[in-house]
C-alpha cells in the first residue's frame, strides 16, 4: 500500500533502520483494488487519527523494553478510548426507557417497534464493552499500582512482561458478532430517526440536544441522535486498528502475542463482511438536515511538531481536512494523501505571530529572495531576446521551486487548532489577512458545538481532486512573470493617519500588506496607539514592490490577556496612474471603522533584495537618522514615551525627577534598539506599557542624554547664553524662538513637541509637584550642551556656568505661551486639484 511504501522510503532516506513487517502486519484492513478508484469502508482512519496512540506505522529497530513501554502507552490509550465510548453509549441509551414507556400511551413519541429498531443491539454492545473495559482496566491497574506484598509503588513505565491481556481481547472479539445485527439494522434505525425528527417536535428536541459530559474537565458536548447512533459503526472498524497497534508493540516472545494474533485475525474476518454494508453511512445527513459541503480550501504550511510542510486544507461544514498533494507523472490525474482531520465541533482557535525569525532563517530567506530576483531578471531578458522557449521554461521551473521554498519558510503567523479530543495542529501563514479569513470561516462553522457524523476519510480524500477550488499553491511569482502595465514596480509609501468608529477605547495597530513578487518584505505594521476611542498614528510605511496590484489593511485591537482581535479589514486596488501625482489621501471602510491614510508611488528600477538581519539601533544614533528610518519628524521612541506618561503618569509625584529601575530602563532600551521591523517596535511599545511609569520617563531622558549631538545644536549654545542677558522678557523670547528656527527640522519639531508635553506636565504641579523650573533642571543638561573646547571663537565655560545656561534656556522656552505647534510626521498633503477622498 502507498502509505506504507511512503513511510519506508522516508525512513530509509533519513538513514533509519527499517524492518519489513510480517505478512500479517503488511496486510491492510481493506485491500485496495488496483483498478478501482474508490475504496469501500475507509472510515477507520477517522477513528484512528482521532483517538489511537500516535506510533510509527512502520516498526523500527528497538529493544524489547522500548516495545513494552510503547505497549503500555497503547493499552492506556485503549482504556481511555473505551471510557469515552461507554459514555457515548450511555447517552444514546438514556432516552430508551422513557420512549418505551411513552409507547404504551395514547400519544407515543415512538411506537414499540420503532423503539426496538432504534436501539437494536445497543444495550448488548454496551454490556460487552463494559465487561471488556472493566477487565482491561483491572489488569492495567494491578500492573501499575502498589504491590501489596512489598508496599512499594511501581513505576508507571514498568516494562516487565507480567501484564497479560491477550485473553481479554480475544474474549471481546469472540462477541464482536453482536455488531453484525446492529450494522444490518443501521439503515432502518437511521430512517426512523430522520422521519420522527421531521414529524414530531418532541423527538426533534430530543434528537438534536443529547449532552455528553466530557469527564474530568466537566465540559459538555452536544450530540445529535444520528451522530451517536453512528458511534458503534465507527467503533467496530477501530477494533482492528487497535489490535494492530497493540500487536506491533508486543514482542514476538511475549505470552500475549499468539492470542493477539488470533484476535486480529477474527476481527479482520468479521470486518471483511462489514465492508459491503458500509455504504449505508455514506449518505448520512448532518445535524439540522445539512449535508457535508466544501466551504473553502487553500494551501497553507502545516507547522505541527515543529516541522514545516506545504499542505492543502479543505474546510467542510463539519470538519477540517489536511492532505498533501502527491505528484504524478504527466498525463495522470493529481492525487492526494490523507494527513489529518479535526471535527469542527468544539474546536478552539488561537492565533499569534512569531516575535522574530532565527538568524539562520533570515539568511535562508535572503538567499532564496536573491536567487528569485536574478531568475526573474533572466526571464525578462530572455523574453526580449532570441533564447529558446525551453530555456525560459527551465528558468521558470527554478523560479517556481524557489517560490515554493519561500512559501514554506516565510510564514510568521500561527493559527493553532485545539480539538476537545486533545488533538492539536498548527497552520502557518504569511498573511494576517488570509489567517483572519480562515479563522472567521472556521469559527463560524464551529460555533454551534454539535458533533456530526464522522467522515469516510479515504472517500473524502479521493474526492479532493474534483472538489478543490484552489488548483495550485499561491505562487505570486508565476502570476507576476507576465508583464502588466497596471501593476506597480518601485516604491510604495503608505502613511497611516487615524481611525474612528471604535465602540470602546482600545489599543489599535494597523497591519498593511501588498501583493506581487516576494523578493521584498510585503507586510508591516504600525505601532500600537494609546488606549483611545480615536486612535492615531501618523506613521509612514514603505514597501519595495514588484507587480503589486492590491493593498490589504487590517485594524487590530491589541490585548495583553487574550488573542489580538481583528476589528475590520479591506482590500484596496492600487492604480499606478492615480498614485503618480504626489500623495493621495484615502478614507477606507474597515467594517465599522473608518481608516484615513495617504498613498504615494514612485516608479523606478528595483535593486536586488538586501539582507535585513542586522538591527538598526535607535539609541546613540543621530536623531535625523532615526526619524528618517521611522518616516516621521518626531521619532517613535519619543512619541511613545510621551504618550505613555500622559496616559498614566501625569499624577505621579516627582515624574521625571524620580529615577526608574536601571535594569528595566536598559531592557526597554534594548527592545527599541532591536525594533528593526515595525512588529518588533510594537512589541517594544507593549513592553513599555507594562512597566512602572518612572521607567518610561527614564527611557525618554536616556534617549536625549545618549544622542551623539544634543537636540539643540551645540553651535547655538553661546548665542542662547547671550540672549539670557536680554532684560526685556518678550524681546528675549522672540529672539530665542527666532534662533530655534535655525535648528534642523527634526531637532526643532522634536524639541517643540517635548516642550508642549512638559508644559502639560507642569499644569498638574499641585499633584505631581513638578514645576517648570523642576522640569527645566531635569532636562536642561540633556537637551543643550556647549561645543567641544577649542572649537569656534567663543570662550570656554566652566561647569557651573554651563548648568545655569542649560537650565535657564529650557526654562525660558517652557515659559513661552506662544510656542508653535510641533509637526509630528512628514507632510502628506495633496494638491488642491488632485485632492481625492475614496470611501470603500
Beta strands, then each sheet from edge to edge (+ up, - down):
strand 1: 210-213
strand 2: 220-223
strand 3: 294-302
strand 4: 309-316
strand 5: 319-326
strand 6: 335-343
strand 7: 348-353
strand 8: 413-418
strand 9: 424-429
strand 10: 450-451
strand 11: 488-500
strand 12: 507-514
strand 13: 523-525
strand 14: 536-548
strand 15: 550-558
strand 16: 565-573
strand 17: 584-590
strand 18: 593-603
sheet 1: 1+ 2- 10-
sheet 2: 6+ 5- 4+ 3- 9+ 8- 7+
sheet 3: 14+ 11- 18+ 17-
sheet 4: 13+ 12- 15+ 16-
end
